Amino acid sequence: MALFRGALLTRSALSASVPALCRQHASLVRRTPLSKCNMGASLSSSLKNCLGSLRRCATKQAPPSSPAAGLPSRTDRIVGKWLLGCAGMVVGAVMLGGVTRLTESGLSMTDWHLIRGMKPPVSQEEWEAEFNRYKQFPEFEQVHHDFQLADFKKIFYMEYMHRMWGRAIGVAFALPAAFFAYKGWLNKGMKIRVGIFGSLILFQGLLGWFMVKSGLEQPKEATDIPRVSQYRLASHLGSALLLYILMFSSGLKILLPHAQTGGAPPAGLGRLRGVVHSVKGLTFITALSGAFVAGLDAGLVYNSFPKMADRWVPEEVLAMKPRWKNFFENAATVQLDHRILGSTTATCAVGAWALARTVALPPQARLAAHCMAFMAIAQASLGISTLLMHVPVSLAAAHQSGSLALLSIVYWLSLELKRLAK
């Protein structure tokens, strides 16, 4: 498009210059007596002068050709929307995974096949065979021993939806990526990022099954109920968050309007960027700690706020040996950690908003700061409500989704501030 506009400008300039140059040449010929010059030489010389003038005019009027630093704007928008769409599908997978965990549905499918697992049971015989396979594992024996086939179907379909949604992400990513690469719409940097995204999607599927396998094993302690490893659950959630952040930020960088300031960065921008980076890191760590809370059912240990029962710090907070295990395997300590991280994140987000009010930010960045403060307060309120109401599925799922919303807004604000600093 830039070359086409340049050609139009050059054409208009030439159309305006040609008549004037020709009139100048005709006047010169009329003023030159025939006896004092050679007609052919005069015409040849004047023609050369005319062509030279045209070349100089075209060179002067045509804009300098811009280097191919990016893709055409239309293809940029298509790629950016595709990345944001895939990021949105990752959000859906995280939400489905949270509901699957809260409804204790994650261990209902006891095997994993990439292609064969896409077909659910259809006939009564197939359902009976699947249910009998489930009965052979510890969760049925210790938790769902009173389940009938109708009850099993409910938890099976929840896990089936989660797995099929993961496969849908793979298809929605791989097919357009291959098409864009074939059409040459991806530059070198984007090709590298697309390769990373595809690897993370594949890794997510393998890690999900690795996590489920830990819940199909007999618990080490006789008093424990079967559950997936909180370490594997945190890894599964963490890699999903990483995939989402990378896709979301890449799409946002392409599609987000960039207002050129043309001047020096506003005063206090560097300090504000540092605080926002801290909020970004705290939000990610807090969301990751929520996986340990979910894996240990730690949200059901103390259902009071701000104190845990009648104490600020429970007595059993360091009961395990070695002590580092308490932060990952002691339900009371894990809940206390999540409370502290959540409160710190919300406080820092509101503090960053207050600091942003003292910096001369453009409207778009200021809106992002307002959204960050609002979402941080909403997320903290959801967490407290979930705790006080003994972790209902609806509130807990909303709380998990809120962490992704806050993370998205903080990354949006971070990108706005980064552009202002350039």
N, C-alpha and C positions, 0 to 999 in steps of 0.2 A: 504494500500500500504506500509506503514511503517513497519508493521508486516511481510509482505511478503518479503520486502528487508532484514529485519533482519534475516528471516529464510534462505534466500539465502546465506547471509554472514556466518551464523552459519554452513550451510551445507558445504560451501567451506573450512571453517576452519577445520571442522571435517575430510573432505576428505584428507586434507593435513596432519593432525595429526595422523590419524589412522595407516597408514603404518609405520611411525616413531616409534610409541608406540609399535606396534606389533614386529618390528625388535628388539627394546630394550628388549622386553619380551623374544623373542627367544634367544637372546644373553645371557640373564641371565640364562635361563634354560640350555643352552649348557655348561655354566661355572660351574654349580652346580653338583657335583658328586652325582650319584644315591644312593650311600651307605651312604651319610651324610645327606640325607633329605628324607622326605616322598614325593613321587611324587604327590599324590593327594593334600596334603596340599600346596605344592609348586605351583602347577597349580592354586589352588583356591586363594591363596594369590596374585599371579601375576595377575590373572584375576581381582581381586578386585582393585589392584593398577592401572591396565589399565583403568577400568571403572571410577575410581576416577579421573585419569588424563584427561579422555575425558570430564567428567563433569566440571572440572576446566577450561579446554580449551574452552568449549562452553560458560561457564559463562563469561570468559574473553573476548571472541571475539564478543559475541552477544551484540548489542547496547541496552542500557536501554530502556525499553518500555515507549513511550511517553504517557502522559495522554490524554484522549479524550477531548482536549480543543476546538476542532473545528470540522467542517464537512470535509469529504474528498474534495480535491481540485476541483474535477469535479462537485460535487453538489454545492459547494460554487459558482463556476462560473455561474452555471445555475440560482441560486437564485439571484446573483448579477445582471445578465443581465435582469432577469425578473423585478427587482426593477427599473433598469434604463429605461427599456421599459415602465413601468407604469408611471414613472416620465416624460418621453417624451410625453406620451399621455395627461398628465396634462398640459404640455406646449401647446399642440394643443387645449385643452379646453379653456385655457386662451386666446389664439389668436382668436379662434372662438367667444368667449364671447366679446372680444374687438371689433371685426368687427360687431357683432350683435348690440352692443351699438352704434357704429358710424353710422350704417345704419338705426338706429331707428327701428330695427326689433324685439326687445325683448318683446314687448307687443302684438305681433300678435297672440300668442297662449294664450287664455284667461282662460284655465283650465289646471289642472295637474293631470294626471293619470299615474302611474308607468308602467302598462301593456297596458291598452287601448290607452294610448297616443303614443305608438310606431307605430300605424297605421295611416298614413296621409290620408287626403281625396283622394278619387280615382275618383269617378263619379262626374258628373256636379252637381248633387243634393247635394252631400256631401260638395263640395266646396262652393256652394251657402249658405248652412246652416252654415258653418264655417265663411264665410264672414259676414253674417247677425248677427252672435253672436259678431263678432268684432265691428260691427257698433254700438253696444249698449254701448260701453265704451268711455271715454273721449278722448282718443288719436285720434280716427276717427273723432269725432265731432270737435276737435280744431286744429288738425294737418293734418290728412290725409283725410279730407272730400271730396277731389276730386279723391280719389282712385277708380280705377276700379278693377274688379276681377283679371286681369293679374298683376296689381301692388301689390295687396294683396298677390298673390302667391309667389312673390319674397321675401317679408319680412317674410312670413310664413315659407318658406323653410330654410331661414337662421336660424331662431330660432329653427326649427325642427332639423336641423343638429347639433346645439349646444346641444340640449337636448339628442339626440341620441348618440352623442359622449360621453356625461357624462355617459350614460348607458353602453356604450362599455367599458369605464374605469372600471366600476363595475364588468363586466363579466371578463375582462382580468385580474383583480386582484383576484376575489373571486375563480374562478375555479382552477388556479394554486396554490393558497394559500391552498385550501383544499387538493389538490393532494400532495403538499410538506409536509403538516402536516401528512397526512396518511402514507407517505413513511418515515417519521422521519427525514427529511432533515432540519428541523428548530430546532435550539437549544432554550433554555428557553428564552434568551434575544430576539431572533428574533421573537419568538411567541408573545411576548408582543408588539413588534414594529408592527408586522403584524396586531394585534388586533387594535392598535391605527390608523394605516393606513385605515383599513376597516371602523372604526367609523368616521373618517374624510371624507371619500368618501360619506357615507350615510348622514352625516351632510351637506355636500356640496349640495346635491340634495335638501334637505329640505330648506336650506338657500336660494338656488336659487329661489325656488317658493315663499318663504316669501318675497324676494326682488321684484319679479315680481308683487305680489299682491299690493305692495305699489304704483306701477305705474298705476294700474287699478282703483284706487280711484280718486274721483274728487278733483283737487287741492284746497287747502284752499283759495288761493288768486285767484280772477277772472282773473288776468293778467298772471298767471303762466300757463305754458304748462305742460301737463302730463309727468312725468318722475319718474323713480324709486328713492327711497330714497338714497341719497348719503351715508348715514350711513350704510344702508344694502348693498349697492354696495361695499363699502370699506370692510365690514365684509366678503362678498362673495369672493372678490379678496384676502383678507388677509388670509383666510382659505385655498384658493387654493395655495397661495404661501407657506404657512406653510406645506401643504401636499407635495408639490413638493420638498421643501428643505429637508424634512425628508426622502423621498424616494430616492432622488438623493444622499444625503450624505451617507445613508446606503448602497446603491449599490456601491458607489465609494470606500468606506472603504473596501469592499470585493474585488473589481477588481483591484484597483490601485496598481501597483507594489511598494513594499516597500524596498528601499535600506537601508541595515543596515550600519550605519556609524561606529559603534563600538568605538566612541570616545566621547569627551565632545561636547556639543552643540556649534555652532560657536558664536563668540562674537557678541553682538548686536541682537541676535535672540529674546530675550524677548521683547525688545522695538518694534521690527518689528511686532511681533505677536499682541501686543497691538494696533498698528496702523491698522493692517489688520482687527482685530475685530471691530474697529471703522468704517472702510469702509463697513464691512458686515452689521452692524446695520444701517448705513446711507442709504445704498442701499435699504434695506427692507423698511425703513420709507419713502424714496422718492417714491418707487413704490406704497406704500399704499396711499400717498398723491395724486398720479395720479388718484386714484379712485374718490377722491373728485373733482378733476378737470373735470373728465369725467361726474360725476353725475350732476354737476352744469353747464356743457358746458362752463367752465371758460376759456378754451383755445381760445374762440372767443371774449373775452372781450377786451384784449389789444394784438394787433398783431404787436408789435415792440420789438426790443431788442438792447441794454441792458435796455434802459429806457422803462417805460410803458407810451406810448404817449410821453409827454415832461417832465415827472417827474420820479424820481427814486422810489418814494413811492406815490401811488395815494391818493387823498384827502379822498376818501370814504373808506379807508382801515379799519377804526374803526367806521363805521357809525352805526352799529347795537348795540343794548343794550339787554342784557348784553354783554360786550365786547368779552367774550370767543366765542360767536356765530359766530363772524366774521371769525374765523379760520376754520369753518366748513360749514358756510352757506352764506358767502359773497364771490361772485365769484372773485372780485378783490383781496381780501386778500388770497383766496385759490391759485390763480395763482401766487401771489407774494411769498407765502410760497414754492410752488413747484419750482419756479425759484431759490430761495435761497438754498433749499435742494439739487437740482440738481447740482448747481454750487459748493456747498460745497463737495458733494460726489465725483465729478470729480476731484476737487483739492486735496482732501485727497487720492484718488486712485493714482494720479500721484505722490504725495508726498511719498506714501508707496512704489511705484516703485523705486523712487530715493533712498530711504532708503535701499531697498533691494539690490541695486547695491553695497552698502558698506558692505554687509554681505556675508560671504563665503557660498553660497547656492549651493546645487547640481544642475545639469542641469535641472531636472524635475521641481524643485521649481522655478528656475530662469525663465523657460519658462512660468510658471503660472503667475509670476509677470509681464512679458512683455505683456502677453495676457490681464491682468487686466488693465494696463495702456491704451492699444490700445482700448479696449472695452469701457472704461470710456469716452475717448475722442469722440469715435464714437457715443455713446449714447447721450452725451451732444450736439453734432452736429445735431443728428436726432431731438432732442427736440427743438432746436432753429429753424431748418428748418420747422418743423411742425407748430410752432407758426407763423413764418413769412408768410407761405403759407396758413394761415387760416384753418388749421387742415384738410388736405386731408386724405381720408380714408387709402390710401396706406402708407403714411408716419406715420400717427398716429399708425397704426397697427405695423409697423416696430419699432417704438419707444417703444411701449409696450413690444414687443418681446425682444428688446435690454435690457430692465431691467432684464428680466429673464436670458439672456445670461451673463450679468455682475454679477448677483447674483451667478450664477453657477461657474463662474471663481473665484470669491472671495472665495467661499466655497472650491473650489479645492486648492487654495493657502493656505487657512487656515489649511486644512488637511495635506498638505505637511509640513508646519511649525510645526504643532503639533507632527508629527512623528519625526521630527528632534530633538525636545526637549526631547524625551524619552531617 
